[in-house]
Amino acid sequence: MTNRQITLDIPERVLLAEKADEASFARELRLLAAVKLYELGRLSSGRAAELAGLPRVEFLLALGRYQVFPLAAELSDLEQEQRRA
């Protein structure tokens, strides 16, 4: 599978406010995007980990830093199955 590159213009003031260089800020943005898309149910944990550039286990462990429950989608599926039964 090939990767696509997306370019974002980030104001220098944002980098200064974050006290981050471009590379570390880019990594953080990828992780934040992956976490949010996972939280919204738009990406599976595997695809979100791929977006974040992390192994799946590391991604799931990182979710705690952002107060996102790592098994929310699985729990929701189980609850729906229980209601149907």
Biopython code that builds the backbone (N, CA, C, O; Angstrom):
import numpy as np
from Bio.PDB.StructureBuilder import StructureBuilder

atoms = [
    (1, "MET", "N", (0.845, -1.177, 0.000)),
    (1, "MET", "CA", (0.000, 0.000, 0.000)),
    (1, "MET", "C", (0.894, 1.244, 0.000)),
    (1, "MET", "O", (1.899, 1.303, 0.708)),
    (2, "THR", "N", (0.520, 2.202, -0.781)),
    (2, "THR", "CA", (1.319, 3.426, -0.870)),
    (2, "THR", "C", (0.810, 4.463, 0.129)),
    (2, "THR", "O", (-0.345, 4.431, 0.554)),
    (3, "ASN", "N", (1.685, 5.360, 0.483)),
    (3, "ASN", "CA", (1.331, 6.469, 1.369)),
    (3, "ASN", "C", (1.081, 7.711, 0.543)),
    (3, "ASN", "O", (1.649, 7.881, -0.536)),
    (4, "ARG", "N", (0.243, 8.558, 1.048)),
    (4, "ARG", "CA", (-0.011, 9.865, 0.451)),
    (4, "ARG", "C", (0.521, 10.918, 1.401)),
    (4, "ARG", "O", (0.487, 10.747, 2.619)),
    (5, "GLN", "N", (1.009, 11.998, 0.842)),
    (5, "GLN", "CA", (1.530, 13.074, 1.674)),
    (5, "GLN", "C", (0.562, 14.232, 1.647)),
    (5, "GLN", "O", (0.100, 14.647, 0.584)),
    (6, "ILE", "N", (0.254, 14.756, 2.825)),
    (6, "ILE", "CA", (-0.608, 15.927, 2.973)),
    (6, "ILE", "C", (0.234, 17.027, 3.605)),
    (6, "ILE", "O", (0.915, 16.804, 4.606)),
    (7, "THR", "N", (0.182, 18.194, 3.021)),
    (7, "THR", "CA", (0.967, 19.315, 3.519)),
    (7, "THR", "C", (0.057, 20.291, 4.257)),
    (7, "THR", "O", (-1.001, 20.669, 3.754)),
    (8, "LEU", "N", (0.475, 20.689, 5.439)),
    (8, "LEU", "CA", (-0.259, 21.672, 6.230)),
    (8, "LEU", "C", (0.611, 22.899, 6.449)),
    (8, "LEU", "O", (1.812, 22.782, 6.689)),
    (9, "ASP", "N", (0.011, 24.057, 6.368)),
    (9, "ASP", "CA", (0.714, 25.287, 6.714)),
    (9, "ASP", "C", (0.444, 25.584, 8.183)),
    (9, "ASP", "O", (-0.696, 25.823, 8.583)),
    (10, "ILE", "N", (1.490, 25.566, 8.968)),
    (10, "ILE", "CA", (1.378, 25.814, 10.406)),
    (10, "ILE", "C", (2.022, 27.160, 10.708)),
    (10, "ILE", "O", (3.200, 27.364, 10.415)),
    (11, "PRO", "N", (1.259, 28.081, 11.292)),
    (11, "PRO", "CA", (1.856, 29.373, 11.643)),
    (11, "PRO", "C", (3.034, 29.188, 12.597)),
    (11, "PRO", "O", (2.978, 28.372, 13.517)),
    (12, "GLU", "N", (4.083, 29.942, 12.368)),
    (12, "GLU", "CA", (5.272, 29.850, 13.212)),
    (12, "GLU", "C", (4.938, 30.121, 14.677)),
    (12, "GLU", "O", (5.557, 29.553, 15.576)),
    (13, "ARG", "N", (3.958, 30.989, 14.912)),
    (13, "ARG", "CA", (3.552, 31.299, 16.287)),
    (13, "ARG", "C", (3.053, 30.054, 17.019)),
    (13, "ARG", "O", (3.245, 29.912, 18.227)),
    (14, "VAL", "N", (2.412, 29.156, 16.272)),
    (14, "VAL", "CA", (1.924, 27.921, 16.900)),
    (14, "VAL", "C", (3.101, 27.063, 17.338)),
    (14, "VAL", "O", (3.104, 26.527, 18.446)),
    (15, "LEU", "N", (4.100, 26.933, 16.474)),
    (15, "LEU", "CA", (5.298, 26.169, 16.835)),
    (15, "LEU", "C", (5.998, 26.793, 18.037)),
    (15, "LEU", "O", (6.459, 26.087, 18.933)),
    (16, "LEU", "N", (6.072, 28.114, 18.048)),
    (16, "LEU", "CA", (6.696, 28.790, 19.186)),
    (16, "LEU", "C", (5.884, 28.577, 20.462)),
    (16, "LEU", "O", (6.454, 28.338, 21.527)),
    (17, "ALA", "N", (4.557, 28.661, 20.360)),
    (17, "ALA", "CA", (3.706, 28.464, 21.532)),
    (17, "ALA", "C", (3.827, 27.041, 22.063)),
    (17, "ALA", "O", (3.777, 26.817, 23.273)),
    (18, "GLU", "N", (3.983, 26.093, 21.167)),
    (18, "GLU", "CA", (4.122, 24.687, 21.556)),
    (18, "GLU", "C", (5.550, 24.340, 21.964)),
    (18, "GLU", "O", (5.807, 23.260, 22.497)),
    (19, "LYS", "N", (6.471, 25.260, 21.711)),
    (19, "LYS", "CA", (7.897, 25.014, 21.977)),
    (19, "LYS", "C", (8.340, 23.711, 21.311)),
    (19, "LYS", "O", (8.982, 22.857, 21.922)),
    (20, "ALA", "N", (7.969, 23.596, 20.030)),
    (20, "ALA", "CA", (8.242, 22.362, 19.291)),
    (20, "ALA", "C", (8.901, 22.677, 17.955)),
    (20, "ALA", "O", (8.658, 23.721, 17.349)),
    (21, "ASP", "N", (9.731, 21.755, 17.518)),
    (21, "ASP", "CA", (10.268, 21.882, 16.171)),
    (21, "ASP", "C", (9.263, 21.239, 15.209)),
    (21, "ASP", "O", (8.309, 20.590, 15.639)),
    (22, "GLU", "N", (9.485, 21.424, 13.929)),
    (22, "GLU", "CA", (8.534, 20.953, 12.925)),
    (22, "GLU", "C", (8.330, 19.443, 12.974)),
    (22, "GLU", "O", (7.197, 18.973, 12.874)),
    (23, "ALA", "N", (9.391, 18.686, 13.124)),
    (23, "ALA", "CA", (9.286, 17.225, 13.108)),
    (23, "ALA", "C", (8.493, 16.700, 14.301)),
    (23, "ALA", "O", (7.624, 15.843, 14.138)),
    (24, "SER", "N", (8.780, 17.200, 15.484)),
    (24, "SER", "CA", (8.064, 16.709, 16.668)),
    (24, "SER", "C", (6.604, 17.163, 16.646)),
    (24, "SER", "O", (5.723, 16.425, 17.084)),
    (25, "PHE", "N", (6.344, 18.354, 16.147)),
    (25, "PHE", "CA", (4.969, 18.840, 16.043)),
    (25, "PHE", "C", (4.187, 18.008, 15.036)),
    (25, "PHE", "O", (3.017, 17.700, 15.266)),
    (26, "ALA", "N", (4.814, 17.641, 13.927)),
    (26, "ALA", "CA", (4.165, 16.800, 12.916)),
    (26, "ALA", "C", (3.808, 15.433, 13.495)),
    (26, "ALA", "O", (2.716, 14.922, 13.246)),
    (27, "ARG", "N", (4.724, 14.836, 14.270)),
    (27, "ARG", "CA", (4.431, 13.545, 14.906)),
    (27, "ARG", "C", (3.243, 13.660, 15.861)),
    (27, "ARG", "O", (2.367, 12.796, 15.889)),
    (28, "GLU", "N", (3.231, 14.741, 16.642)),
    (28, "GLU", "CA", (2.141, 14.948, 17.596)),
    (28, "GLU", "C", (0.808, 15.149, 16.876)),
    (28, "GLU", "O", (-0.219, 14.635, 17.320)),
    (29, "LEU", "N", (0.817, 15.893, 15.768)),
    (29, "LEU", "CA", (-0.411, 16.084, 14.997)),
    (29, "LEU", "C", (-0.943, 14.769, 14.451)),
    (29, "LEU", "O", (-2.148, 14.522, 14.480)),
    (30, "ARG", "N", (-0.040, 13.920, 13.950)),
    (30, "ARG", "CA", (-0.459, 12.614, 13.436)),
    (30, "ARG", "C", (-1.096, 11.788, 14.544)),
    (30, "ARG", "O", (-2.133, 11.157, 14.337)),
    (31, "LEU", "N", (-0.481, 11.791, 15.712)),
    (31, "LEU", "CA", (-1.029, 11.030, 16.832)),
    (31, "LEU", "C", (-2.372, 11.595, 17.267)),
    (31, "LEU", "O", (-3.318, 10.840, 17.495)),
    (32, "LEU", "N", (-2.467, 12.917, 17.385)),
    (32, "LEU", "CA", (-3.725, 13.541, 17.801)),
    (32, "LEU", "C", (-4.848, 13.258, 16.806)),
    (32, "LEU", "O", (-5.979, 12.980, 17.205)),
    (33, "ALA", "N", (-4.540, 13.328, 15.525)),
    (33, "ALA", "CA", (-5.542, 13.029, 14.493)),
    (33, "ALA", "C", (-5.982, 11.573, 14.603)),
    (33, "ALA", "O", (-7.172, 11.270, 14.515)),
    (34, "ALA", "N", (-5.032, 10.686, 14.792)),
    (34, "ALA", "CA", (-5.352, 9.261, 14.911)),
    (34, "ALA", "C", (-6.223, 8.992, 16.134)),
    (34, "ALA", "O", (-7.191, 8.235, 16.055)),
    (35, "VAL", "N", (-5.883, 9.607, 17.258)),
    (35, "VAL", "CA", (-6.654, 9.423, 18.488)),
    (35, "VAL", "C", (-8.086, 9.907, 18.278)),
    (35, "VAL", "O", (-9.036, 9.211, 18.637)),
    (36, "LYS", "N", (-8.243, 11.079, 17.707)),
    (36, "LYS", "CA", (-9.590, 11.638, 17.531)),
    (36, "LYS", "C", (-10.413, 10.825, 16.544)),
    (36, "LYS", "O", (-11.594, 10.579, 16.786)),
    (37, "LEU", "N", (-9.814, 10.407, 15.443)),
    (37, "LEU", "CA", (-10.549, 9.597, 14.471)),
    (37, "LEU", "C", (-10.936, 8.246, 15.059)),
    (37, "LEU", "O", (-12.006, 7.720, 14.754)),
    (38, "TYR", "N", (-10.076, 7.684, 15.899)),
    (38, "TYR", "CA", (-10.411, 6.449, 16.603)),
    (38, "TYR", "C", (-11.554, 6.703, 17.586)),
    (38, "TYR", "O", (-12.514, 5.935, 17.648)),
    (39, "GLU", "N", (-11.440, 7.779, 18.344)),
    (39, "GLU", "CA", (-12.461, 8.108, 19.348)),
    (39, "GLU", "C", (-13.835, 8.293, 18.694)),
    (39, "GLU", "O", (-14.853, 7.900, 19.263)),
    (40, "LEU", "N", (-13.860, 8.885, 17.514)),
    (40, "LEU", "CA", (-15.117, 9.110, 16.789)),
    (40, "LEU", "C", (-15.634, 7.856, 16.095)),
    (40, "LEU", "O", (-16.736, 7.855, 15.545)),
    (41, "GLY", "N", (-14.841, 6.792, 16.120)),
    (41, "GLY", "CA", (-15.241, 5.559, 15.471)),
    (41, "GLY", "C", (-15.019, 5.548, 13.974)),
    (41, "GLY", "O", (-15.529, 4.672, 13.276)),
    (42, "ARG", "N", (-14.265, 6.508, 13.476)),
    (42, "ARG", "CA", (-14.021, 6.596, 12.033)),
    (42, "ARG", "C", (-12.858, 5.735, 11.585)),
    (42, "ARG", "O", (-12.764, 5.391, 10.407)),
    (43, "LEU", "N", (-11.960, 5.376, 12.510)),
    (43, "LEU", "CA", (-10.851, 4.467, 12.214)),
    (43, "LEU", "C", (-10.806, 3.375, 13.258)),
    (43, "LEU", "O", (-11.089, 3.615, 14.432)),
    (44, "SER", "N", (-10.450, 2.179, 12.834)),
    (44, "SER", "CA", (-10.206, 1.096, 13.783)),
    (44, "SER", "C", (-8.909, 1.403, 14.523)),
    (44, "SER", "O", (-8.155, 2.292, 14.128)),
    (45, "SER", "N", (-8.658, 0.673, 15.582)),
    (45, "SER", "CA", (-7.416, 0.901, 16.325)),
    (45, "SER", "C", (-6.196, 0.573, 15.454)),
    (45, "SER", "O", (-5.160, 1.229, 15.566)),
    (46, "GLY", "N", (-6.316, -0.420, 14.606)),
    (46, "GLY", "CA", (-5.204, -0.767, 13.722)),
    (46, "GLY", "C", (-4.900, 0.318, 12.715)),
    (46, "GLY", "O", (-3.738, 0.668, 12.508)),
    (47, "ARG", "N", (-5.940, 0.856, 12.083)),
    (47, "ARG", "CA", (-5.738, 1.928, 11.091)),
    (47, "ARG", "C", (-5.287, 3.222, 11.776)),
    (47, "ARG", "O", (-4.467, 3.960, 11.230)),
    (48, "ALA", "N", (-5.817, 3.494, 12.963)),
    (48, "ALA", "CA", (-5.398, 4.690, 13.699)),
    (48, "ALA", "C", (-3.929, 4.572, 14.093)),
    (48, "ALA", "O", (-3.182, 5.548, 14.019)),
    (49, "ALA", "N", (-3.520, 3.386, 14.510)),
    (49, "ALA", "CA", (-2.114, 3.171, 14.855)),
    (49, "ALA", "C", (-1.238, 3.384, 13.632)),
    (49, "ALA", "O", (-0.158, 3.968, 13.727)),
    (50, "GLU", "N", (-1.706, 2.909, 12.484)),
    (50, "GLU", "CA", (-0.959, 3.097, 11.241)),
    (50, "GLU", "C", (-0.806, 4.584, 10.923)),
    (50, "GLU", "O", (0.276, 5.032, 10.544)),
    (51, "LEU", "N", (-1.888, 5.347, 11.077)),
    (51, "LEU", "CA", (-1.830, 6.800, 10.854)),
    (51, "LEU", "C", (-0.854, 7.453, 11.822)),
    (51, "LEU", "O", (-0.096, 8.342, 11.436)),
    (52, "ALA", "N", (-0.871, 7.018, 13.069)),
    (52, "ALA", "CA", (0.010, 7.603, 14.085)),
    (52, "ALA", "C", (1.461, 7.186, 13.905)),
    (52, "ALA", "O", (2.363, 7.793, 14.483)),
    (53, "GLY", "N", (1.688, 6.146, 13.098)),
    (53, "GLY", "CA", (3.052, 5.662, 12.903)),
    (53, "GLY", "C", (3.554, 4.852, 14.087)),
    (53, "GLY", "O", (4.751, 4.830, 14.375)),
    (54, "LEU", "N", (2.620, 4.181, 14.775)),
    (54, "LEU", "CA", (2.958, 3.398, 15.967)),
    (54, "LEU", "C", (2.464, 1.966, 15.808)),
    (54, "LEU", "O", (1.514, 1.710, 15.068)),
    (55, "PRO", "N", (3.109, 1.033, 16.504)),
    (55, "PRO", "CA", (2.520, -0.307, 16.594)),
    (55, "PRO", "C", (1.172, -0.200, 17.314)),
    (55, "PRO", "O", (0.975, 0.693, 18.138)),
    (56, "ARG", "N", (0.256, -1.104, 17.003)),
    (56, "ARG", "CA", (-1.101, -1.038, 17.563)),
    (56, "ARG", "C", (-1.085, -1.026, 19.089)),
    (56, "ARG", "O", (-1.816, -0.245, 19.698)),
    (57, "VAL", "N", (-0.285, -1.855, 19.709)),
    (57, "VAL", "CA", (-0.239, -1.914, 21.177)),
    (57, "VAL", "C", (0.204, -0.568, 21.746)),
    (57, "VAL", "O", (-0.373, -0.088, 22.722)),
    (58, "GLU", "N", (1.220, 0.039, 21.145)),
    (58, "GLU", "CA", (1.683, 1.355, 21.618)),
    (58, "GLU", "C", (0.592, 2.402, 21.457)),
    (58, "GLU", "O", (0.407, 3.250, 22.330)),
    (59, "PHE", "N", (-0.133, 2.344, 20.338)),
    (59, "PHE", "CA", (-1.223, 3.293, 20.116)),
    (59, "PHE", "C", (-2.292, 3.129, 21.194)),
    (59, "PHE", "O", (-2.750, 4.113, 21.774)),
    (60, "LEU", "N", (-2.684, 1.890, 21.457)),
    (60, "LEU", "CA", (-3.708, 1.646, 22.479)),
    (60, "LEU", "C", (-3.253, 2.136, 23.847)),
    (60, "LEU", "O", (-4.055, 2.675, 24.611)),
    (61, "LEU", "N", (-1.984, 1.956, 24.160)),
    (61, "LEU", "CA", (-1.460, 2.450, 25.434)),
    (61, "LEU", "C", (-1.427, 3.982, 25.469)),
    (61, "LEU", "O", (-1.635, 4.586, 26.521)),
    (62, "ALA", "N", (-1.165, 4.602, 24.321)),
    (62, "ALA", "CA", (-1.106, 6.064, 24.254)),
    (62, "ALA", "C", (-2.472, 6.706, 24.448)),
    (62, "ALA", "O", (-2.550, 7.869, 24.846)),
    (63, "LEU", "N", (-3.544, 5.981, 24.177)),
    (63, "LEU", "CA", (-4.886, 6.552, 24.315)),
    (63, "LEU", "C", (-5.158, 7.070, 25.716)),
    (63, "LEU", "O", (-5.890, 8.045, 25.886)),
    (64, "GLY", "N", (-4.577, 6.430, 26.716)),
    (64, "GLY", "CA", (-4.781, 6.869, 28.098)),
    (64, "GLY", "C", (-4.309, 8.283, 28.348)),
    (64, "GLY", "O", (-4.894, 9.000, 29.161)),
    (65, "ARG", "N", (-3.254, 8.697, 27.657)),
    (65, "ARG", "CA", (-2.756, 10.077, 27.819)),
    (65, "ARG", "C", (-3.794, 11.105, 27.372)),
    (65, "ARG", "O", (-3.773, 12.253, 27.816)),
    (66, "TYR", "N", (-4.696, 10.686, 26.496)),
    (66, "TYR", "CA", (-5.708, 11.596, 25.952)),
    (66, "TYR", "C", (-7.096, 11.282, 26.511)),
    (66, "TYR", "O", (-8.105, 11.771, 26.002)),
    (67, "GLN", "N", (-7.135, 10.467, 27.557)),
    (67, "GLN", "CA", (-8.368, 10.089, 28.245)),
    (67, "GLN", "C", (-9.394, 9.480, 27.290)),
    (67, "GLN", "O", (-10.587, 9.775, 27.359)),
    (68, "VAL", "N", (-8.897, 8.623, 26.398)),
    (68, "VAL", "CA", (-9.752, 7.893, 25.470)),
    (68, "VAL", "C", (-9.685, 6.421, 25.859)),
    (68, "VAL", "O", (-8.601, 5.843, 25.943)),
    (69, "PHE", "N", (-10.837, 5.825, 26.094)),
    (69, "PHE", "CA", (-10.899, 4.416, 26.478)),
    (69, "PHE", "C", (-10.521, 3.562, 25.273)),
    (69, "PHE", "O", (-11.145, 3.679, 24.219)),
    (70, "PRO", "N", (-9.513, 2.708, 25.408)),
    (70, "PRO", "CA", (-8.998, 1.987, 24.235)),
    (70, "PRO", "C", (-9.925, 0.937, 23.652)),
    (70, "PRO", "O", (-9.721, 0.523, 22.511)),
    (71, "LEU", "N", (-10.916, 0.497, 24.369)),
    (71, "LEU", "CA", (-11.782, -0.552, 23.836)),
    (71, "LEU", "C", (-13.227, -0.080, 23.704)),
    (71, "LEU", "O", (-14.152, -0.888, 23.789)),
    (72, "ALA", "N", (-13.427, 1.208, 23.499)),
    (72, "ALA", "CA", (-14.782, 1.772, 23.434)),
    (72, "ALA", "C", (-15.597, 1.138, 22.316)),
    (72, "ALA", "O", (-16.762, 0.801, 22.523)),
    (73, "ALA", "N", (-15.013, 0.971, 21.142)),
    (73, "ALA", "CA", (-15.749, 0.403, 20.013)),
    (73, "ALA", "C", (-16.138, -1.043, 20.294)),
    (73, "ALA", "O", (-17.262, -1.456, 20.007)),
    (74, "GLU", "N", (-15.213, -1.806, 20.853)),
    (74, "GLU", "CA", (-15.497, -3.199, 21.162)),
    (74, "GLU", "C", (-16.587, -3.313, 22.234)),
    (74, "GLU", "O", (-17.457, -4.180, 22.153)),
    (75, "LEU", "N", (-16.534, -2.436, 23.230)),
    (75, "LEU", "CA", (-17.533, -2.436, 24.291)),
    (75, "LEU", "C", (-18.906, -2.085, 23.724)),
    (75, "LEU", "O", (-19.908, -2.699, 24.092)),
    (76, "SER", "N", (-18.953, -1.115, 22.842)),
    (76, "SER", "CA", (-20.208, -0.720, 22.201)),
    (76, "SER", "C", (-20.799, -1.873, 21.399)),
    (76, "SER", "O", (-22.006, -2.110, 21.449)),
    (77, "ASP", "N", (-19.953, -2.592, 20.656)),
    (77, "ASP", "CA", (-20.422, -3.749, 19.883)),
    (77, "ASP", "C", (-21.005, -4.809, 20.797)),
    (77, "ASP", "O", (-22.053, -5.380, 20.496)),
    (78, "LEU", "N", (-20.334, -5.079, 21.915)),
    (78, "LEU", "CA", (-20.828, -6.075, 22.870)),
    (78, "LEU", "C", (-22.168, -5.660, 23.464)),
    (78, "LEU", "O", (-23.054, -6.498, 23.630)),
    (79, "GLU", "N", (-22.331, -4.371, 23.788)),
    (79, "GLU", "CA", (-23.580, -3.879, 24.345)),
    (79, "GLU", "C", (-24.717, -4.027, 23.339)),
    (79, "GLU", "O", (-25.834, -4.384, 23.714)),
    (80, "GLN", "N", (-24.442, -3.753, 22.059)),
    (80, "GLN", "CA", (-25.475, -3.897, 21.033)),
    (80, "GLN", "C", (-25.874, -5.353, 20.855)),
    (80, "GLN", "O", (-27.054, -5.661, 20.692)),
    (81, "GLU", "N", (-24.894, -6.249, 20.885)),
    (81, "GLU", "CA", (-25.190, -7.674, 20.773)),
    (81, "GLU", "C", (-26.032, -8.154, 21.940)),
    (81, "GLU", "O", (-26.940, -8.967, 21.766)),
    (82, "GLN", "N", (-25.731, -7.653, 23.126)),
    (82, "GLN", "CA", (-26.480, -8.055, 24.319)),
    (82, "GLN", "C", (-27.928, -7.582, 24.216)),
    (82, "GLN", "O", (-28.834, -8.310, 24.620)),
    (83, "ARG", "N", (-28.165, -6.394, 23.692)),
    (83, "ARG", "CA", (-29.520, -5.871, 23.552)),
    (83, "ARG", "C", (-30.333, -6.695, 22.557)),
    (83, "ARG", "O", (-31.538, -6.883, 22.728)),
    (84, "ARG", "N", (-29.653, -7.187, 21.509)),
    (84, "ARG", "CA", (-30.339, -7.990, 20.493)),
    (84, "ARG", "C", (-30.705, -9.376, 21.008)),
    (84, "ARG", "O", (-31.655, -9.995, 20.530)),
    (85, "ALA", "N", (-29.949, -9.852, 21.976)),
    (85, "ALA", "CA", (-30.163, -11.230, 22.470)),
    (85, "ALA", "C", (-31.359, -11.340, 23.377)),
    (85, "ALA", "O", (-31.664, -12.427, 23.867)),
]
sb = StructureBuilder()
sb.init_structure("model")
sb.init_model(0)
sb.init_chain("A")
sb.init_seg("    ")
for serial, (resi, resn, name, xyz) in enumerate(atoms, 1):
    if name == "N":
        sb.init_residue(resn, " ", resi, " ")
    sb.init_atom(name, np.array(xyz, "f"), 0.0, 1.0, " ", f" {name:<3s}", serial, name[0])
structure = sb.get_structure()
